[in-house]
């Protein structure tokens, strides 16, 4: 299934505002828990879908150093992140949590479970960062 169709079906199933979908930018952006910005992205040239949660600003000085070190500690083996990856978005200077999903075999239930898991893990990790 094409990512656009999958995401539109998922959006319909959860009653997400249609304006969250930007086909030109190849992404769907929405807020979770009135706190976290989440995007579903399918970049040109890849057959994968990325679910990305914007956790927080990297910060400055000592706070930045501690946050980035802690993010790398939490990332080890993907155990604390339940397979997600903590990273640094250098363009926005933010710490993000993301999953890379294979589109083959993915349905709206699997997508919804992944997004729910992303939110749960993000809430847990935000407290530690």
N, C-alpha and C positions, 0 to 999 in steps of 0.2 A: 504494500500500500504506500502511496506517496505520502510524504510527511504532512503536506498541506491538508490532505483529506483526513488523515489520522487525527491531526490536531483539531480540525474543525469538528469532527465527530466527538472528540473528547470535550471540547468546549461546549457543544450542545448538551452533552450528557451531564455536565456539572453546572450548566446555565451560566457560563462565563460571558461577560460582555463581548460582543463581536468585535468591538473596536480594539480589543487586546491583540488581535491578529494583524500583522503587517506583512502581507505577502511579498511586497517589494523588498523589504529588509530581510525576509526569510526568518521571521521570528514572531513569537507570541510573548507578550510581556504583561505581567499582572502582579498584584500585591497579595501576599499571604499574611494572615494574622495582623493586618494593618501595620506591618513592620518590615517585612522582607520583600524585596523586589526579586521576582523569579522570571526567568526567560527560558523559552524553548527555542532553540536555534538549529537550523539545518543549513550550514554554510555551503555555498556553491562548491562543487568538486568533491563532496564527500557523500557517502550514502548513510551517514550516521546522524543521529539526533542528539543534541546536547541539552540537558536540563541544568540550568545554572542559577544558584541562589547568591545574591549579593549579601554578604554577611555584615561587613563593616569597613570603615576607612582603616587603612593600614596604620594611621597615626603618624606621629613625629617623634624624633629623638629616642629616648629609652623605651617609651611605650611601643613604638614601632618595632624596635629590635626584639622586645619581649614577645610581641604578638606574632611576628614572623617566625621566631624560634619555636614558639608553642605550636603554631600551625604545622611546622615540619615534624615536631614530635607526635602530634595527633595523627599525622598522615602515614606514619610508619605501618607498612603492611596492610593499610586500609581497614584495620580492625575497628578502631574507634570511629571511623567515618562510614562504616558499613559498605565499604567498597567505593565510596565517593572520593573525590580528590579535592583537597584544599589547595588553593593557588592564589597567586597575586596577579590581579589585573592591573598591569602597569599603566594603561591609558587612563583609568579612573582612580588609580592608587587605592584599590580596594582589595580586601580578602574575599574570595569567592569559594563556594562549594559546588562541585559539579559532578554529574554522571554523564558518561558517554553511552548511548543506547544504540544497539543495532536495530535498524528498522525492520529487518526481516523477522517475521513472526510476532512483531509487537502489535498489540491491540490496545484499545482504550483502557481496558482494565489493568494491563501491565504498565501502561503509561501513568495511570492514576496512582497505582501502588508505588511507582518510583518517585513521583512527585510528593506523595504523602511521606515517604521515607526521607526524601531530601529535606522536607520541612522539619520532621522530627529530629533528624541528625543536626540540622542547622541550629535549632533551638538549644540542643544540648551543648554543641560546640561553642556557640556564641558566649555562653556563660563562662567557658574556660578561657576564651581568648580575651 
